[in-house]
């Protein structure tokens, strides 16, 4: 999928009903979601356990949506090939989990996957500056990673704003993705600062009408003008 100026909505299955996962995925596909965000947690890097490559393989059989896989795990280099083979279109890893990000970025690119790098709320942006020219997107966590349904951390808007300025100053095509507490109220705040990929879980899956839930988020960002003209 080509990334452009359009704001992409990526529902996170972390908030879905896993007893009816196929139906949940179909519901957001019919609701015109752009991506499907899949949080992978190992119980070590974050205090929660979620899905692995086996579940991802079944998800891939269920949908044609772009699968945005977010690895919140230790030693991601050991598993990226498995996730790619299972159907990942994009693989994002955490800066805090690796000592050599550049090596891992090239490993993921060799798999012909989009690649993203993510940071926790307390991690300084400067720790990823050296890799911005190598990745397709940066995932800014707007909550502490591990569980869905958390409240948006307003201070992360400064981080999005700063990153957007750095990318523009360097004329880099890297996109900004945000994840955590995203809804119709917080989405436009992040888009105004430069985010173009919005991960939303609870605000979509808690609603029976998924089309309306996604449309509320999308509409909230559409009165901000062209993304290219945002400061």
mmCIF file of the C-alpha atoms, coordinates in Angstrom:
data_MODEL
# 
_entry.id   MODEL 
# 
loop_
_atom_site.group_PDB 
_atom_site.id 
_atom_site.type_symbol 
_atom_site.label_atom_id 
_atom_site.label_alt_id 
_atom_site.label_comp_id 
_atom_site.label_asym_id 
_atom_site.label_entity_id 
_atom_site.label_seq_id 
_atom_site.pdbx_PDB_ins_code 
_atom_site.Cartn_x 
_atom_site.Cartn_y 
_atom_site.Cartn_z 
_atom_site.occupancy 
_atom_site.B_iso_or_equiv 
_atom_site.pdbx_formal_charge 
_atom_site.auth_seq_id 
_atom_site.auth_comp_id 
_atom_site.auth_asym_id 
_atom_site.auth_atom_id 
_atom_site.pdbx_PDB_model_num 
ATOM 1   C CA . UNK A 1 1   ? 0.000   0.000   0.000  1.00 0.00 ? 1   UNK A CA 1 
ATOM 2   C CA . UNK A 1 2   ? 1.373   3.418   -0.930 1.00 0.00 ? 2   UNK A CA 1 
ATOM 3   C CA . UNK A 1 3   ? 1.562   5.901   1.910  1.00 0.00 ? 3   UNK A CA 1 
ATOM 4   C CA . UNK A 1 4   ? 0.322   9.350   0.939  1.00 0.00 ? 4   UNK A CA 1 
ATOM 5   C CA . UNK A 1 5   ? -1.193  12.466  2.465  1.00 0.00 ? 5   UNK A CA 1 
ATOM 6   C CA . UNK A 1 6   ? -4.362  10.643  3.440  1.00 0.00 ? 6   UNK A CA 1 
ATOM 7   C CA . UNK A 1 7   ? -4.834  9.993   7.138  1.00 0.00 ? 7   UNK A CA 1 
ATOM 8   C CA . UNK A 1 8   ? -4.914  6.220   7.550  1.00 0.00 ? 8   UNK A CA 1 
ATOM 9   C CA . UNK A 1 9   ? -7.078  4.564   10.210 1.00 0.00 ? 9   UNK A CA 1 
ATOM 10  C CA . UNK A 1 10  ? -5.663  1.336   11.640 1.00 0.00 ? 10  UNK A CA 1 
ATOM 11  C CA . UNK A 1 11  ? -7.982  -0.421  14.098 1.00 0.00 ? 11  UNK A CA 1 
ATOM 12  C CA . UNK A 1 12  ? -6.072  -2.433  16.697 1.00 0.00 ? 12  UNK A CA 1 
ATOM 13  C CA . UNK A 1 13  ? -7.281  -5.982  17.284 1.00 0.00 ? 13  UNK A CA 1 
ATOM 14  C CA . UNK A 1 14  ? -6.033  -5.731  20.871 1.00 0.00 ? 14  UNK A CA 1 
ATOM 15  C CA . UNK A 1 15  ? -9.494  -4.352  21.678 1.00 0.00 ? 15  UNK A CA 1 
ATOM 16  C CA . UNK A 1 16  ? -11.413 -6.865  19.567 1.00 0.00 ? 16  UNK A CA 1 
ATOM 17  C CA . UNK A 1 17  ? -13.472 -9.813  20.806 1.00 0.00 ? 17  UNK A CA 1 
ATOM 18  C CA . UNK A 1 18  ? -11.081 -12.723 20.227 1.00 0.00 ? 18  UNK A CA 1 
ATOM 19  C CA . UNK A 1 19  ? -13.886 -15.280 20.511 1.00 0.00 ? 19  UNK A CA 1 
ATOM 20  C CA . UNK A 1 20  ? -15.203 -13.873 17.224 1.00 0.00 ? 20  UNK A CA 1 
ATOM 21  C CA . UNK A 1 21  ? -11.986 -12.522 15.724 1.00 0.00 ? 21  UNK A CA 1 
ATOM 22  C CA . UNK A 1 22  ? -12.804 -13.282 12.091 1.00 0.00 ? 22  UNK A CA 1 
ATOM 23  C CA . UNK A 1 23  ? -16.136 -11.460 12.372 1.00 0.00 ? 23  UNK A CA 1 
ATOM 24  C CA . UNK A 1 24  ? -14.475 -8.561  14.171 1.00 0.00 ? 24  UNK A CA 1 
ATOM 25  C CA . UNK A 1 25  ? -11.926 -8.179  11.398 1.00 0.00 ? 25  UNK A CA 1 
ATOM 26  C CA . UNK A 1 26  ? -14.589 -8.383  8.695  1.00 0.00 ? 26  UNK A CA 1 
ATOM 27  C CA . UNK A 1 27  ? -16.580 -5.692  10.483 1.00 0.00 ? 27  UNK A CA 1 
ATOM 28  C CA . UNK A 1 28  ? -13.774 -3.143  10.336 1.00 0.00 ? 28  UNK A CA 1 
ATOM 29  C CA . UNK A 1 29  ? -12.891 -4.174  6.786  1.00 0.00 ? 29  UNK A CA 1 
ATOM 30  C CA . UNK A 1 30  ? -16.467 -3.414  5.723  1.00 0.00 ? 30  UNK A CA 1 
ATOM 31  C CA . UNK A 1 31  ? -16.235 -0.165  7.706  1.00 0.00 ? 31  UNK A CA 1 
ATOM 32  C CA . UNK A 1 32  ? -13.449 1.020   5.353  1.00 0.00 ? 32  UNK A CA 1 
ATOM 33  C CA . UNK A 1 33  ? -10.511 0.723   7.731  1.00 0.00 ? 33  UNK A CA 1 
ATOM 34  C CA . UNK A 1 34  ? -7.213  1.322   5.937  1.00 0.00 ? 34  UNK A CA 1 
ATOM 35  C CA . UNK A 1 35  ? -4.923  -0.972  7.912  1.00 0.00 ? 35  UNK A CA 1 
ATOM 36  C CA . UNK A 1 36  ? -5.269  -3.619  10.606 1.00 0.00 ? 36  UNK A CA 1 
ATOM 37  C CA . UNK A 1 37  ? -2.925  -3.090  13.555 1.00 0.00 ? 37  UNK A CA 1 
ATOM 38  C CA . UNK A 1 38  ? -1.685  -6.191  15.353 1.00 0.00 ? 38  UNK A CA 1 
ATOM 39  C CA . UNK A 1 39  ? 0.043   -5.816  18.723 1.00 0.00 ? 39  UNK A CA 1 
ATOM 40  C CA . UNK A 1 40  ? 2.477   -8.618  19.507 1.00 0.00 ? 40  UNK A CA 1 
ATOM 41  C CA . UNK A 1 41  ? 3.477   -8.795  23.184 1.00 0.00 ? 41  UNK A CA 1 
ATOM 42  C CA . UNK A 1 42  ? 5.733   -11.330 24.891 1.00 0.00 ? 42  UNK A CA 1 
ATOM 43  C CA . UNK A 1 43  ? 5.080   -10.717 28.589 1.00 0.00 ? 43  UNK A CA 1 
ATOM 44  C CA . UNK A 1 44  ? 8.658   -9.501  29.039 1.00 0.00 ? 44  UNK A CA 1 
ATOM 45  C CA . UNK A 1 45  ? 9.128   -6.277  27.084 1.00 0.00 ? 45  UNK A CA 1 
ATOM 46  C CA . UNK A 1 46  ? 5.612   -5.333  28.170 1.00 0.00 ? 46  UNK A CA 1 
ATOM 47  C CA . UNK A 1 47  ? 3.494   -6.924  30.941 1.00 0.00 ? 47  UNK A CA 1 
ATOM 48  C CA . UNK A 1 48  ? 1.022   -8.650  28.641 1.00 0.00 ? 48  UNK A CA 1 
ATOM 49  C CA . UNK A 1 49  ? 0.794   -11.573 26.218 1.00 0.00 ? 49  UNK A CA 1 
ATOM 50  C CA . UNK A 1 50  ? -1.013  -11.492 22.900 1.00 0.00 ? 50  UNK A CA 1 
ATOM 51  C CA . UNK A 1 51  ? -0.730  -13.176 19.500 1.00 0.00 ? 51  UNK A CA 1 
ATOM 52  C CA . UNK A 1 52  ? 2.098   -14.849 17.607 1.00 0.00 ? 52  UNK A CA 1 
ATOM 53  C CA . UNK A 1 53  ? 2.803   -15.878 14.006 1.00 0.00 ? 53  UNK A CA 1 
ATOM 54  C CA . UNK A 1 54  ? 0.252   -18.729 14.073 1.00 0.00 ? 54  UNK A CA 1 
ATOM 55  C CA . UNK A 1 55  ? -2.627  -16.354 14.819 1.00 0.00 ? 55  UNK A CA 1 
ATOM 56  C CA . UNK A 1 56  ? -1.295  -13.835 12.309 1.00 0.00 ? 56  UNK A CA 1 
ATOM 57  C CA . UNK A 1 57  ? -1.325  -16.525 9.608  1.00 0.00 ? 57  UNK A CA 1 
ATOM 58  C CA . UNK A 1 58  ? -5.032  -17.104 10.212 1.00 0.00 ? 58  UNK A CA 1 
ATOM 59  C CA . UNK A 1 59  ? -5.681  -13.367 10.248 1.00 0.00 ? 59  UNK A CA 1 
ATOM 60  C CA . UNK A 1 60  ? -3.962  -13.101 6.868  1.00 0.00 ? 60  UNK A CA 1 
ATOM 61  C CA . UNK A 1 61  ? -6.350  -15.726 5.485  1.00 0.00 ? 61  UNK A CA 1 
ATOM 62  C CA . UNK A 1 62  ? -9.297  -13.731 6.812  1.00 0.00 ? 62  UNK A CA 1 
ATOM 63  C CA . UNK A 1 63  ? -8.569  -10.311 5.330  1.00 0.00 ? 63  UNK A CA 1 
ATOM 64  C CA . UNK A 1 64  ? -6.870  -8.461  2.506  1.00 0.00 ? 64  UNK A CA 1 
ATOM 65  C CA . UNK A 1 65  ? -6.235  -5.430  4.712  1.00 0.00 ? 65  UNK A CA 1 
ATOM 66  C CA . UNK A 1 66  ? -2.681  -4.120  5.108  1.00 0.00 ? 66  UNK A CA 1 
ATOM 67  C CA . UNK A 1 67  ? -1.355  -5.887  8.235  1.00 0.00 ? 67  UNK A CA 1 
ATOM 68  C CA . UNK A 1 68  ? 0.603   -3.514  10.457 1.00 0.00 ? 68  UNK A CA 1 
ATOM 69  C CA . UNK A 1 69  ? 2.466   -5.696  12.967 1.00 0.00 ? 69  UNK A CA 1 
ATOM 70  C CA . UNK A 1 70  ? 3.808   -3.983  16.091 1.00 0.00 ? 70  UNK A CA 1 
ATOM 71  C CA . UNK A 1 71  ? 6.407   -6.092  17.899 1.00 0.00 ? 71  UNK A CA 1 
ATOM 72  C CA . UNK A 1 72  ? 6.516   -5.249  21.602 1.00 0.00 ? 72  UNK A CA 1 
ATOM 73  C CA . UNK A 1 73  ? 8.938   -8.048  22.304 1.00 0.00 ? 73  UNK A CA 1 
ATOM 74  C CA . UNK A 1 74  ? 12.512  -8.722  23.299 1.00 0.00 ? 74  UNK A CA 1 
ATOM 75  C CA . UNK A 1 75  ? 14.941  -9.953  20.631 1.00 0.00 ? 75  UNK A CA 1 
ATOM 76  C CA . UNK A 1 76  ? 12.667  -9.074  17.673 1.00 0.00 ? 76  UNK A CA 1 
ATOM 77  C CA . UNK A 1 77  ? 15.349  -10.143 15.187 1.00 0.00 ? 77  UNK A CA 1 
ATOM 78  C CA . UNK A 1 78  ? 14.633  -13.764 16.123 1.00 0.00 ? 78  UNK A CA 1 
ATOM 79  C CA . UNK A 1 79  ? 11.019  -13.520 14.996 1.00 0.00 ? 79  UNK A CA 1 
ATOM 80  C CA . UNK A 1 80  ? 10.658  -11.015 12.152 1.00 0.00 ? 80  UNK A CA 1 
ATOM 81  C CA . UNK A 1 81  ? 11.021  -13.669 9.436  1.00 0.00 ? 81  UNK A CA 1 
ATOM 82  C CA . UNK A 1 82  ? 8.235   -15.737 11.027 1.00 0.00 ? 82  UNK A CA 1 
ATOM 83  C CA . UNK A 1 83  ? 5.911   -12.762 11.131 1.00 0.00 ? 83  UNK A CA 1 
ATOM 84  C CA . UNK A 1 84  ? 6.683   -11.837 7.540  1.00 0.00 ? 84  UNK A CA 1 
ATOM 85  C CA . UNK A 1 85  ? 6.034   -15.392 6.386  1.00 0.00 ? 85  UNK A CA 1 
ATOM 86  C CA . UNK A 1 86  ? 2.759   -15.349 8.341  1.00 0.00 ? 86  UNK A CA 1 
ATOM 87  C CA . UNK A 1 87  ? 1.551   -12.342 6.362  1.00 0.00 ? 87  UNK A CA 1 
ATOM 88  C CA . UNK A 1 88  ? 2.857   -9.099  7.857  1.00 0.00 ? 88  UNK A CA 1 
ATOM 89  C CA . UNK A 1 89  ? 2.945   -6.190  5.405  1.00 0.00 ? 89  UNK A CA 1 
ATOM 90  C CA . UNK A 1 90  ? 4.740   -3.917  7.844  1.00 0.00 ? 90  UNK A CA 1 
ATOM 91  C CA . UNK A 1 91  ? 6.866   -4.776  10.885 1.00 0.00 ? 91  UNK A CA 1 
ATOM 92  C CA . UNK A 1 92  ? 7.559   -2.243  13.626 1.00 0.00 ? 92  UNK A CA 1 
ATOM 93  C CA . UNK A 1 93  ? 10.016  -2.893  16.443 1.00 0.00 ? 93  UNK A CA 1 
ATOM 94  C CA . UNK A 1 94  ? 10.898  -0.930  19.566 1.00 0.00 ? 94  UNK A CA 1 
ATOM 95  C CA . UNK A 1 95  ? 14.121  1.065   19.792 1.00 0.00 ? 95  UNK A CA 1 
ATOM 96  C CA . UNK A 1 96  ? 14.390  0.087   23.440 1.00 0.00 ? 96  UNK A CA 1 
ATOM 97  C CA . UNK A 1 97  ? 14.441  -3.633  22.555 1.00 0.00 ? 97  UNK A CA 1 
ATOM 98  C CA . UNK A 1 98  ? 17.509  -3.635  20.296 1.00 0.00 ? 98  UNK A CA 1 
ATOM 99  C CA . UNK A 1 99  ? 21.122  -2.541  20.513 1.00 0.00 ? 99  UNK A CA 1 
ATOM 100 C CA . UNK A 1 100 ? 21.611  -2.314  16.742 1.00 0.00 ? 100 UNK A CA 1 
ATOM 101 C CA . UNK A 1 101 ? 18.501  -0.862  15.065 1.00 0.00 ? 101 UNK A CA 1 
ATOM 102 C CA . UNK A 1 102 ? 20.169  -0.417  11.681 1.00 0.00 ? 102 UNK A CA 1 
ATOM 103 C CA . UNK A 1 103 ? 20.989  -4.119  11.447 1.00 0.00 ? 103 UNK A CA 1 
ATOM 104 C CA . UNK A 1 104 ? 17.398  -5.071  12.240 1.00 0.00 ? 104 UNK A CA 1 
ATOM 105 C CA . UNK A 1 105 ? 15.997  -2.505  9.809  1.00 0.00 ? 105 UNK A CA 1 
ATOM 106 C CA . UNK A 1 106 ? 18.036  -4.023  6.982  1.00 0.00 ? 106 UNK A CA 1 
ATOM 107 C CA . UNK A 1 107 ? 16.985  -7.522  8.062  1.00 0.00 ? 107 UNK A CA 1 
ATOM 108 C CA . UNK A 1 108 ? 13.314  -6.531  7.788  1.00 0.00 ? 108 UNK A CA 1 
ATOM 109 C CA . UNK A 1 109 ? 13.829  -4.766  4.465  1.00 0.00 ? 109 UNK A CA 1 
ATOM 110 C CA . UNK A 1 110 ? 15.428  -7.885  3.015  1.00 0.00 ? 110 UNK A CA 1 
ATOM 111 C CA . UNK A 1 111 ? 12.149  -9.623  3.758  1.00 0.00 ? 111 UNK A CA 1 
ATOM 112 C CA . UNK A 1 112 ? 10.472  -7.043  1.476  1.00 0.00 ? 112 UNK A CA 1 
ATOM 113 C CA . UNK A 1 113 ? 8.418   -5.627  4.321  1.00 0.00 ? 113 UNK A CA 1 
ATOM 114 C CA . UNK A 1 114 ? 7.692   -2.059  5.297  1.00 0.00 ? 114 UNK A CA 1 
ATOM 115 C CA . UNK A 1 115 ? 9.563   -1.224  8.485  1.00 0.00 ? 115 UNK A CA 1 
ATOM 116 C CA . UNK A 1 116 ? 8.802   1.026   11.416 1.00 0.00 ? 116 UNK A CA 1 
ATOM 117 C CA . UNK A 1 117 ? 10.562  1.973   14.622 1.00 0.00 ? 117 UNK A CA 1 
ATOM 118 C CA . UNK A 1 118 ? 8.686   2.758   17.824 1.00 0.00 ? 118 UNK A CA 1 
ATOM 119 C CA . UNK A 1 119 ? 9.483   4.426   21.136 1.00 0.00 ? 119 UNK A CA 1 
ATOM 120 C CA . UNK A 1 120 ? 7.833   4.409   24.541 1.00 0.00 ? 120 UNK A CA 1 
ATOM 121 C CA . UNK A 1 121 ? 6.500   7.685   25.989 1.00 0.00 ? 121 UNK A CA 1 
ATOM 122 C CA . UNK A 1 122 ? 9.574   8.195   28.197 1.00 0.00 ? 122 UNK A CA 1 
ATOM 123 C CA . UNK A 1 123 ? 12.126  7.475   25.456 1.00 0.00 ? 123 UNK A CA 1 
ATOM 124 C CA . UNK A 1 124 ? 13.824  10.504  23.938 1.00 0.00 ? 124 UNK A CA 1 
ATOM 125 C CA . UNK A 1 125 ? 13.287  11.136  20.237 1.00 0.00 ? 125 UNK A CA 1 
ATOM 126 C CA . UNK A 1 126 ? 17.011  11.631  19.743 1.00 0.00 ? 126 UNK A CA 1 
ATOM 127 C CA . UNK A 1 127 ? 17.520  7.883   20.134 1.00 0.00 ? 127 UNK A CA 1 
ATOM 128 C CA . UNK A 1 128 ? 15.952  7.282   16.700 1.00 0.00 ? 128 UNK A CA 1 
ATOM 129 C CA . UNK A 1 129 ? 17.231  10.272  14.716 1.00 0.00 ? 129 UNK A CA 1 
ATOM 130 C CA . UNK A 1 130 ? 20.004  8.192   13.113 1.00 0.00 ? 130 UNK A CA 1 
ATOM 131 C CA . UNK A 1 131 ? 17.476  5.792   11.599 1.00 0.00 ? 131 UNK A CA 1 
ATOM 132 C CA . UNK A 1 132 ? 14.784  8.096   10.237 1.00 0.00 ? 132 UNK A CA 1 
ATOM 133 C CA . UNK A 1 133 ? 16.157  7.889   6.693  1.00 0.00 ? 133 UNK A CA 1 
ATOM 134 C CA . UNK A 1 134 ? 15.921  4.093   6.779  1.00 0.00 ? 134 UNK A CA 1 
ATOM 135 C CA . UNK A 1 135 ? 12.370  3.475   8.036  1.00 0.00 ? 135 UNK A CA 1 
ATOM 136 C CA . UNK A 1 136 ? 8.943   3.923   6.467  1.00 0.00 ? 136 UNK A CA 1 
ATOM 137 C CA . UNK A 1 137 ? 7.302   5.201   9.624  1.00 0.00 ? 137 UNK A CA 1 
ATOM 138 C CA . UNK A 1 138 ? 7.884   6.040   13.272 1.00 0.00 ? 138 UNK A CA 1 
ATOM 139 C CA . UNK A 1 139 ? 5.325   4.822   15.789 1.00 0.00 ? 139 UNK A CA 1 
ATOM 140 C CA . UNK A 1 140 ? 4.933   7.238   18.688 1.00 0.00 ? 140 UNK A CA 1 
ATOM 141 C CA . UNK A 1 141 ? 3.283   5.544   21.653 1.00 0.00 ? 141 UNK A CA 1 
ATOM 142 C CA . UNK A 1 142 ? 0.781   7.956   23.179 1.00 0.00 ? 142 UNK A CA 1 
ATOM 143 C CA . UNK A 1 143 ? 0.198   5.592   26.117 1.00 0.00 ? 143 UNK A CA 1 
ATOM 144 C CA . UNK A 1 144 ? 2.559   3.269   27.973 1.00 0.00 ? 144 UNK A CA 1 
ATOM 145 C CA . UNK A 1 145 ? 2.500   0.083   25.861 1.00 0.00 ? 145 UNK A CA 1 
ATOM 146 C CA . UNK A 1 146 ? 0.976   -3.119  27.189 1.00 0.00 ? 146 UNK A CA 1 
ATOM 147 C CA . UNK A 1 147 ? -2.784  -2.741  27.468 1.00 0.00 ? 147 UNK A CA 1 
ATOM 148 C CA . UNK A 1 148 ? -5.637  -1.251  25.456 1.00 0.00 ? 148 UNK A CA 1 
ATOM 149 C CA . UNK A 1 149 ? -8.155  1.299   26.654 1.00 0.00 ? 149 UNK A CA 1 
ATOM 150 C CA . UNK A 1 150 ? -5.643  3.666   28.259 1.00 0.00 ? 150 UNK A CA 1 
ATOM 151 C CA . UNK A 1 151 ? -5.929  7.449   28.330 1.00 0.00 ? 151 UNK A CA 1 
ATOM 152 C CA . UNK A 1 152 ? -4.027  9.518   25.795 1.00 0.00 ? 152 UNK A CA 1 
ATOM 153 C CA . UNK A 1 153 ? -0.910  11.244  27.183 1.00 0.00 ? 153 UNK A CA 1 
ATOM 154 C CA . UNK A 1 154 ? -1.174  14.898  26.005 1.00 0.00 ? 154 UNK A CA 1 
ATOM 155 C CA . UNK A 1 155 ? 2.556   15.509  26.437 1.00 0.00 ? 155 UNK A CA 1 
ATOM 156 C CA . UNK A 1 156 ? 3.193   13.189  23.488 1.00 0.00 ? 156 UNK A CA 1 
ATOM 157 C CA . UNK A 1 157 ? 1.881   15.884  21.149 1.00 0.00 ? 157 UNK A CA 1 
ATOM 158 C CA . UNK A 1 158 ? 5.151   17.746  21.645 1.00 0.00 ? 158 UNK A CA 1 
ATOM 159 C CA . UNK A 1 159 ? 7.010   14.625  20.554 1.00 0.00 ? 159 UNK A CA 1 
ATOM 160 C CA . UNK A 1 160 ? 4.896   14.305  17.395 1.00 0.00 ? 160 UNK A CA 1 
ATOM 161 C CA . UNK A 1 161 ? 5.400   17.997  16.631 1.00 0.00 ? 161 UNK A CA 1 
ATOM 162 C CA . UNK A 1 162 ? 9.161   17.790  17.105 1.00 0.00 ? 162 UNK A CA 1 
ATOM 163 C CA . UNK A 1 163 ? 9.473   14.655  14.996 1.00 0.00 ? 163 UNK A CA 1 
ATOM 164 C CA . UNK A 1 164 ? 7.414   16.207  12.218 1.00 0.00 ? 164 UNK A CA 1 
ATOM 165 C CA . UNK A 1 165 ? 9.733   19.216  12.153 1.00 0.00 ? 165 UNK A CA 1 
ATOM 166 C CA . UNK A 1 166 ? 12.829  17.007  12.032 1.00 0.00 ? 166 UNK A CA 1 
ATOM 167 C CA . UNK A 1 167 ? 11.412  15.004  9.130  1.00 0.00 ? 167 UNK A CA 1 
ATOM 168 C CA . UNK A 1 168 ? 10.511  18.144  7.209  1.00 0.00 ? 168 UNK A CA 1 
ATOM 169 C CA . UNK A 1 169 ? 13.886  19.764  7.878  1.00 0.00 ? 169 UNK A CA 1 
ATOM 170 C CA . UNK A 1 170 ? 15.624  16.661  6.559  1.00 0.00 ? 170 UNK A CA 1 
ATOM 171 C CA . UNK A 1 171 ? 13.098  16.262  3.721  1.00 0.00 ? 171 UNK A CA 1 
ATOM 172 C CA . UNK A 1 172 ? 12.448  12.644  4.677  1.00 0.00 ? 172 UNK A CA 1 
ATOM 173 C CA . UNK A 1 173 ? 9.378   10.666  3.490  1.00 0.00 ? 173 UNK A CA 1 
ATOM 174 C CA . UNK A 1 174 ? 9.055   8.785   6.794  1.00 0.00 ? 174 UNK A CA 1 
ATOM 175 C CA . UNK A 1 175 ? 5.492   8.928   8.164  1.00 0.00 ? 175 UNK A CA 1 
ATOM 176 C CA . UNK A 1 176 ? 4.332   9.395   11.755 1.00 0.00 ? 176 UNK A CA 1 
ATOM 177 C CA . UNK A 1 177 ? 2.053   6.798   13.332 1.00 0.00 ? 177 UNK A CA 1 
ATOM 178 C CA . UNK A 1 178 ? 0.437   7.243   16.756 1.00 0.00 ? 178 UNK A CA 1 
ATOM 179 C CA . UNK A 1 179 ? -1.010  4.588   19.032 1.00 0.00 ? 179 UNK A CA 1 
ATOM 180 C CA . UNK A 1 180 ? -2.817  4.914   22.355 1.00 0.00 ? 180 UNK A CA 1 
ATOM 181 C CA . UNK A 1 181 ? -6.036  6.615   23.414 1.00 0.00 ? 181 UNK A CA 1 
ATOM 182 C CA . UNK A 1 182 ? -6.865  7.658   19.853 1.00 0.00 ? 182 UNK A CA 1 
ATOM 183 C CA . UNK A 1 183 ? -10.490 8.706   19.305 1.00 0.00 ? 183 UNK A CA 1 
ATOM 184 C CA . UNK A 1 184 ? -12.453 11.508  17.635 1.00 0.00 ? 184 UNK A CA 1 
ATOM 185 C CA . UNK A 1 185 ? -11.183 13.987  20.230 1.00 0.00 ? 185 UNK A CA 1 
ATOM 186 C CA . UNK A 1 186 ? -7.478  13.084  20.263 1.00 0.00 ? 186 UNK A CA 1 
ATOM 187 C CA . UNK A 1 187 ? -7.047  12.119  16.589 1.00 0.00 ? 187 UNK A CA 1 
ATOM 188 C CA . UNK A 1 188 ? -7.220  15.690  15.221 1.00 0.00 ? 188 UNK A CA 1 
ATOM 189 C CA . UNK A 1 189 ? -4.714  16.839  17.845 1.00 0.00 ? 189 UNK A CA 1 
ATOM 190 C CA . UNK A 1 190 ? -2.144  14.350  16.574 1.00 0.00 ? 190 UNK A CA 1 
ATOM 191 C CA . UNK A 1 191 ? -2.891  15.003  12.895 1.00 0.00 ? 191 UNK A CA 1 
ATOM 192 C CA . UNK A 1 192 ? -2.465  18.732  13.450 1.00 0.00 ? 192 UNK A CA 1 
ATOM 193 C CA . UNK A 1 193 ? 1.054   18.001  14.685 1.00 0.00 ? 193 UNK A CA 1 
ATOM 194 C CA . UNK A 1 194 ? 1.916   15.741  11.745 1.00 0.00 ? 194 UNK A CA 1 
ATOM 195 C CA . UNK A 1 195 ? 0.586   12.231  12.347 1.00 0.00 ? 195 UNK A CA 1 
ATOM 196 C CA . UNK A 1 196 ? -0.891  10.478  9.300  1.00 0.00 ? 196 UNK A CA 1 
ATOM 197 C CA . UNK A 1 197 ? -1.392  6.919   10.596 1.00 0.00 ? 197 UNK A CA 1 
ATOM 198 C CA . UNK A 1 198 ? -3.801  6.557   13.523 1.00 0.00 ? 198 UNK A CA 1 
ATOM 199 C CA . UNK A 1 199 ? -4.055  3.349   15.526 1.00 0.00 ? 199 UNK A CA 1 
ATOM 200 C CA . UNK A 1 200 ? -7.354  3.127   17.398 1.00 0.00 ? 200 UNK A CA 1 
ATOM 201 C CA . UNK A 1 201 ? -8.602  0.174   19.394 1.00 0.00 ? 201 UNK A CA 1 
ATOM 202 C CA . UNK A 1 202 ? -11.157 0.718   22.118 1.00 0.00 ? 202 UNK A CA 1 
ATOM 203 C CA . UNK A 1 203 ? -12.814 3.702   20.425 1.00 0.00 ? 203 UNK A CA 1 
ATOM 204 C CA . UNK A 1 204 ? -13.659 1.489   17.435 1.00 0.00 ? 204 UNK A CA 1 
ATOM 205 C CA . UNK A 1 205 ? -14.236 -1.979  18.810 1.00 0.00 ? 205 UNK A CA 1 
ATOM 206 C CA . UNK A 1 206 ? -16.351 -0.864  21.768 1.00 0.00 ? 206 UNK A CA 1 
ATOM 207 C CA . UNK A 1 207 ? -18.935 0.486   19.308 1.00 0.00 ? 207 UNK A CA 1 
ATOM 208 C CA . UNK A 1 208 ? -21.472 -1.777  17.634 1.00 0.00 ? 208 UNK A CA 1 
ATOM 209 C CA . UNK A 1 209 ? -21.468 0.412   14.533 1.00 0.00 ? 209 UNK A CA 1 
ATOM 210 C CA . UNK A 1 210 ? -17.860 0.148   13.407 1.00 0.00 ? 210 UNK A CA 1 
ATOM 211 C CA . UNK A 1 211 ? -18.463 2.211   10.265 1.00 0.00 ? 211 UNK A CA 1 
ATOM 212 C CA . UNK A 1 212 ? -19.716 5.118   12.346 1.00 0.00 ? 212 UNK A CA 1 
ATOM 213 C CA . UNK A 1 213 ? -16.842 4.751   14.817 1.00 0.00 ? 213 UNK A CA 1 
ATOM 214 C CA . UNK A 1 214 ? -14.232 4.931   12.066 1.00 0.00 ? 214 UNK A CA 1 
ATOM 215 C CA . UNK A 1 215 ? -16.055 7.739   10.276 1.00 0.00 ? 215 UNK A CA 1 
ATOM 216 C CA . UNK A 1 216 ? -16.110 9.823   13.466 1.00 0.00 ? 216 UNK A CA 1 
ATOM 217 C CA . UNK A 1 217 ? -12.342 9.582   13.733 1.00 0.00 ? 217 UNK A CA 1 
ATOM 218 C CA . UNK A 1 218 ? -11.808 10.214  10.041 1.00 0.00 ? 218 UNK A CA 1 
ATOM 219 C CA . UNK A 1 219 ? -14.188 13.192  9.978  1.00 0.00 ? 219 UNK A CA 1 
ATOM 220 C CA . UNK A 1 220 ? -12.503 14.727  13.015 1.00 0.00 ? 220 UNK A CA 1 
ATOM 221 C CA . UNK A 1 221 ? -9.282  15.059  11.026 1.00 0.00 ? 221 UNK A CA 1 
ATOM 222 C CA . UNK A 1 222 ? -10.717 16.335  7.746  1.00 0.00 ? 222 UNK A CA 1 
ATOM 223 C CA . UNK A 1 223 ? -11.221 19.972  8.646  1.00 0.00 ? 223 UNK A CA 1 
ATOM 224 C CA . UNK A 1 224 ? -7.519  20.510  9.260  1.00 0.00 ? 224 UNK A CA 1 
ATOM 225 C CA . UNK A 1 225 ? -6.552  21.140  5.641  1.00 0.00 ? 225 UNK A CA 1 
ATOM 226 C CA . UNK A 1 226 ? -3.788  19.451  3.692  1.00 0.00 ? 226 UNK A CA 1 
ATOM 227 C CA . UNK A 1 227 ? -1.408  17.395  5.777  1.00 0.00 ? 227 UNK A CA 1 
ATOM 228 C CA . UNK A 1 228 ? 1.509   18.873  3.844  1.00 0.00 ? 228 UNK A CA 1 
ATOM 229 C CA . UNK A 1 229 ? 0.564   22.366  5.017  1.00 0.00 ? 229 UNK A CA 1 
ATOM 230 C CA . UNK A 1 230 ? 0.374   21.538  8.702  1.00 0.00 ? 230 UNK A CA 1 
ATOM 231 C CA . UNK A 1 231 ? 3.060   22.982  10.924 1.00 0.00 ? 231 UNK A CA 1 
# 
